[in-house]
Amino acid sequence: MKTEKEKMISGEKYNPVNPRLVLERARANRICTKYNKRSFNEINMRSRLIRKLIHTNGNFWIKPPFYCDYGYNIYIEIIYVFLTIFLYLLKCP
């Protein structure tokens, strides 16, 4: 039997109030909040925080505010990325 997280990732109906998913959303929210509160010149701290959520081998910078539900399903494959305003990343099955 699949877990609620496995159902979510595969695009099936799932229970969003599953305790594991609630904890994972709370973790992502804490990281996003810390990231968004950092000043412009704290680039290294921002980079370390956002890499806890986004998988990449390249260099990237996202202009705050940044929000996501989980983060572990975001991959950036481009070497240099600069994301500024009103970017919506949706996973659609």
Salt bridges, closest charged atoms under 4 A:
GLU4 OE2 - LYS7 NZ 3.11
GLU12 OE2 - LYS2 NZ 2.40
GLU24 OE2 - LYS5 NZ 3.40
GLU24 OE2 - ARG20 NE 3.09
GLU42 OE2 - ARG38 NH1 3.63
